Amino acid sequence: MSLLVLFVGAIASLTWARAQTELLPQTKLNAVQAQLLPKAIQSESPEAGSTTIEQLETILRDEASDVQVEQGQISFKYDGRTMLILTSAQHDRMRILAPIKKAAEITPEQRDNMLLANFHTALDGRYAVSNGIVFATFLHPLSSLQDRDFRSALSQVNQLVQNFGTTYSSGAIGFGAGQEQPEPLPAI
């Protein structure tokens, strides 16, 4: 099994475990995280000049509270909301996650609105479903992530959680917001 497949599985498992911690407090993320991350990912070293977990942590100490760094992930509270950042310098990826609710609890209309928002109003953030949990998320290459973009991403993920069920917006702007039908594509 390739390392990438193991990493994707680890992210899904950590995502699920974190959401369970948030939605079902008796589950402990720390008890499972060491088993979920392959050793190669736990001991990565970033390329020179790349954004690092330490740089993300420094920004989070300015923007958030209860910042905890462990094994390539950062948990924190942003505007009172628990969030998680998963990173892999080896694969040059980072992901911000914030659980919203159990997927079984959303209506078909809410699911459709999430998809519309991903196209029109979620901007750089996205709604996603993994392991039965609805998340607000932001994904980006780690090495090219700029401070201002990271700060914006934190706000956008927070806004997606806050606006779930209402505007489904991650910010003040949107592309084609309110359109029920997509514009017709030009003839090819």
C-alpha positions in Angstrom: 0.0 0.0 0.0 1.5 3.4 -1.0 2.4 6.0 1.5 -0.1 8.4 -0.1 -3.0 5.9 0.4 -1.9 5.5 4.1 -1.8 9.3 4.5 -5.2 9.8 3.0 -6.5 7.1 5.3 -4.8 8.7 8.3 -6.3 12.1 7.4 -9.8 10.6 7.1 -9.3 8.8 10.5 -8.0 11.8 12.2 -10.8 13.9 10.8 -13.3 11.4 12.0 -11.7 11.2 15.4 -11.5 14.9 15.8 -15.1 15.3 14.8 -16.1 12.6 17.2 -14.2 14.4 20.0 -16.1 17.6 19.2 -19.5 15.9 18.6 -19.1 13.0 21.0 -16.7 14.3 23.8 -16.0 10.9 25.3 -13.8 10.0 22.3 -10.1 11.0 22.8 -8.2 12.1 19.7 -4.8 11.8 21.5 -5.4 8.2 22.2 -5.7 7.3 18.5 -3.5 9.8 16.6 -0.2 8.0 17.1 -1.7 4.8 15.6 -3.2 6.7 12.6 -0.1 8.5 11.3 2.5 6.4 9.6 6.0 6.9 11.1 7.3 8.5 7.8 4.7 11.2 8.2 5.3 11.7 11.9 8.9 12.6 11.3 8.9 14.7 8.1 11.3 17.6 7.5 10.1 20.5 5.3 12.1 21.8 2.3 14.1 25.0 2.8 12.0 28.1 2.2 8.7 26.4 2.7 6.0 27.4 5.1 6.4 25.2 8.2 4.2 24.0 11.0 6.1 26.4 13.3 5.1 29.4 11.1 1.5 28.3 11.2 1.7 27.9 14.9 3.2 31.4 15.3 0.2 32.9 13.3 -2.2 30.8 15.3 -0.8 32.2 18.6 -1.9 35.6 17.3 -5.2 34.6 15.9 -6.5 31.8 18.1 -6.4 30.3 21.5 -5.6 26.9 23.1 -3.1 26.1 20.4 -1.7 22.6 20.7 0.8 21.1 18.2 1.3 17.3 18.0 2.6 15.0 15.3 2.0 17.1 12.2 -1.3 18.5 13.4 -2.5 21.6 15.3 -5.7 21.8 17.3 -6.9 25.2 18.4 -9.9 27.4 19.1 -10.7 30.2 16.7 -13.5 32.6 17.6 -14.5 30.0 20.3 -14.7 27.2 17.7 -12.5 24.1 17.8 -10.5 23.6 14.6 -7.8 21.2 13.5 -5.0 21.6 11.0 -3.4 18.5 9.4 -0.1 19.0 7.6 2.3 16.9 5.6 5.5 18.6 4.5 6.4 15.4 2.6 3.3 15.8 0.4 3.3 19.6 0.6 -0.3 19.8 1.9 -2.2 21.4 4.7 -5.9 21.2 5.6 -8.0 23.2 8.1 -11.0 21.3 9.4 -14.0 22.4 11.6 -16.8 19.9 12.3 -20.3 21.2 11.8 -22.7 18.3 12.4 -23.4 14.6 11.7 -24.1 14.1 8.0 -27.2 12.0 8.9 -28.7 15.1 10.5 -28.7 17.3 7.4 -31.6 17.6 5.0 -31.4 17.1 1.2 -31.9 20.8 0.9 -28.9 21.6 3.1 -26.8 19.1 1.1 -27.8 20.9 -2.1 -27.1 24.3 -0.5 -23.6 23.1 0.5 -22.9 22.1 -3.1 -24.2 25.4 -4.4 -22.1 27.3 -1.8 -19.0 25.4 -2.9 -19.5 26.9 -6.3 -20.8 30.4 -5.4 -20.2 31.6 -1.9 -17.6 29.4 -0.1 -14.7 31.2 -1.8 -11.5 29.3 -0.9 -13.2 27.2 1.8 -15.4 24.2 1.2 -18.1 22.1 2.7 -17.2 18.4 2.8 -18.5 15.2 4.3 -16.1 12.5 5.6 -16.9 9.5 7.9 -20.4 10.7 8.5 -19.5 14.2 9.6 -20.1 17.5 7.7 -17.0 19.8 7.8 -16.0 23.2 6.8 -12.5 22.9 5.3 -9.7 24.6 3.5 -6.9 22.8 1.6 -3.7 24.3 0.2 -0.1 23.4 -0.7 1.9 24.0 2.5 5.0 25.5 1.0 3.2 28.3 -0.9 0.7 29.3 1.7 1.1 33.0 2.5 0.4 34.5 5.9 -2.5 36.6 4.7 -4.0 33.6 2.8 -3.8 31.5 6.0 -5.4 34.2 8.1 -8.2 34.5 5.5 -8.6 30.7 5.4 -9.1 30.6 9.2 -11.9 33.2 8.9 -13.5 31.5 5.9 -13.7 28.1 7.6 -15.1 29.8 10.7 -17.7 31.7 8.6 -18.7 28.5 6.8 -19.5 26.8 10.1 -21.3 29.9 11.4 -23.3 30.3 8.2 -24.3 26.7 7.7 -28.1 26.5 7.3 -28.4 30.2 6.4 -26.2 31.9 3.8 -23.6 29.1 3.5 -21.1 31.9 2.9 -17.4 32.1 3.9 -17.2 35.9 3.5 -18.6 39.1 2.1 -18.3 38.2 -1.6 -19.6 35.5 -3.8 -19.6 34.5 -7.4 -23.1 34.2 -8.8 -24.6 34.1 -5.3 -28.3 33.3 -5.2 -28.4 31.6 -8.6 -30.4 28.4 -8.5 -29.4 27.3 -11.9 -25.9 27.5 -13.2 -25.3 29.7 -16.2 -25.3 27.8 -19.5 -21.9 26.9 -20.8 -20.9 28.4 -24.1 -21.1 26.0 -27.1 -17.8 24.3 -27.9 
